[in-house]
Amino acid sequence: MSMADSGDNLFGRSLRRGIRVVVTGQVGMDKRPFLERVVEIAGEHGHEIELVNVGDRMYAEAPDVSPGRILDLPLGRLNSLRRGVFKDILTLAERDVNLLVNTHATFRWKHGLFPAFDHDQLQALAADLYVTLVDNVDAVHERLTRDHDVGHRLIDLLVWREEEILATEVMATMIRGHGCFYVFSRGQTDTSALMLYRLMFEPERKKVYPSFPMTHVMNMSDLLAELEVFREVLAEHFITFDPGDVDEKRLLVDAVEANRRGETAIQVKVHGRRLSFHTAEIMDVARDIDGQIYARDFKLIDQSDMIVSYVPEMADGRPGLSSGVERELQHAHEATKEVYVVWRPGAEPSPFVTETATEVFATLDDAMRYFQRRGDIGDYQLPLPRESRPPPSDHSDSERTRF
């Protein structure tokens, strides 16, 4: 029997059966398939979860509203529908079930910006965890153009994402206090869904931020394959918050390259559709993309127990140590996190690495054996040799061409 089933005080609240999780995310996230996969994974491990999609229930209570148009309702009726649905959720929660509530924290629509929750009802729900799902801005744009009739610019999507994260964190802090709010990447594989399952039912697992160079190795296939092994091994044994699952920097890099050649647009294949983005619009939000990467990665570190950084050796023997990785190590050190570095180059690491690191390892295997001896993980097997593995997956689910 798990701690969750036994009714132990798992998240620091009053004893009760069942775990309650509120999941938010901007319109265009398409959270339901992700959360349905979390439910499936939980079922495979012997846990039942009740998934409540607030939007679906609101449509069920308003059969006169056309699909995709509920946010066009007058705010009075919209708020009344939402309160009615949450009243039913509170009744459901009294049954002490494991509950996933799929909702929003804010709406940025034709009415402007307005809240998508009522504080008194969320306080009554007293969820154990609050999670905001995020995704690449081009992926959100694709879903909005496909499923919703609302005009938007890239800057709108970036601002909306920040508003959703901030509002959910404020909500969580006011109701539960520090430490119950998490940012999750929606991802392109089952890994993120598995991490949310583990956070709910296996909270004893260490939470890890995998740190590795990204932008300046994105065209180096051998190093990418090496980094993919690193990411997968950590994800197999820990709860990981992987910064590589949101890779908008690729969009910006492609736009910069196209601009240098005098091209006015790039074409991106997302979710099987080919979309065109003006390079000028992407360049206009360059600072916003970089700023959000900076802030989001630090938030992922803050919600982790430790950072494990992988520094590869470049073809010329130099350390593949980016300024971003160095800054992450420093931030984790200053946040009093455990800091571990897998240092692959033959050259000795600098004091800027060794003085911030709890331990430095020569290989990933050495690091994992250390975690095993310490009791952080169970049985551990060496990863497959690089030549035996399939090519790394494209986490952006996109292909870009210029014209």
Salt bridges, closest charged atoms under 4 A:
ASP5 OD2 - HIS47 ND1 3.86
GLU40 OE1 - ARG37 NH1 2.94
GLU44 OE2 - ARG37 NH1 3.29
ASP56 OD2 - ARG32 NH1 2.41
ASP64 OD1 - ARG77 NH2 2.88
ASP72 OD2 - ARG69 NE 2.44
ASP72 OD1 - LYS110 NZ 3.65
ASP118 OD2 - ARG82 NH2 3.03
ASP118 OD1 - ARG83 NH1 3.50
ASP120 OD2 - ARG83 NH2 2.97
ASP128 OD2 - ARG16 NH2 2.96
ASP135 OD2 - ARG143 NH2 2.77
ASP138 OD2 - ARG400 NH2 2.90
GLU142 OE1 - ARG146 NH2 2.77
GLU142 OE1 - HIS271 ND1 2.63
GLU142 OE2 - ARG273 NH1 3.17
ASP147 OD2 - ARG146 NH1 3.25
ASP156 OD1 - ARG153 NH2 2.99
GLU163 OE2 - ARG108 NH2 2.28
GLU169 OE1 - LYS299 NZ 2.90
ASP190 OD2 - ARG37 NE 3.00
GLU202 OE1 - ARG205 NE 2.44
GLU226 OE1 - ARG386 NH2 3.22
GLU228 OE1 - ARG231 NH1 3.55
GLU228 OE2 - HIS395 NE2 3.39
GLU232 OE1 - ARG389 NH2 2.16
GLU236 OE1 - HIS237 NE2 3.97
ASP242 OD2 - ARG231 NE 2.76
ASP245 OD1 - ARG231 NH2 3.60
ASP245 OD1 - HIS395 ND1 3.48
ASP247 OD2 - ARG250 NE 3.26
GLU248 OE2 - ARG161 NH1 2.66
ASP254 OD2 - ARG400 NE 3.60
ASP254 OD1 - ARG402 NH2 3.13
GLU257 OE1 - ARG402 NH2 2.81
GLU263 OE2 - ARG261 NE 3.47
ASP290 OD1 - LYS249 NZ 2.73
ASP302 OD1 - HIS331 NE2 2.85
ASP305 OD2 - LYS207 NZ 3.66
ASP316 OD2 - ARG318 NE 2.60
GLU338 OE2 - LYS206 NZ 2.99
GLU338 OE1 - ARG374 NH1 2.81
ASP365 OD1 - ARG369 NE 3.32
ASP376 OD2 - ARG374 NH2 2.53
GLU399 OE1 - ARG274 NH2 3.97
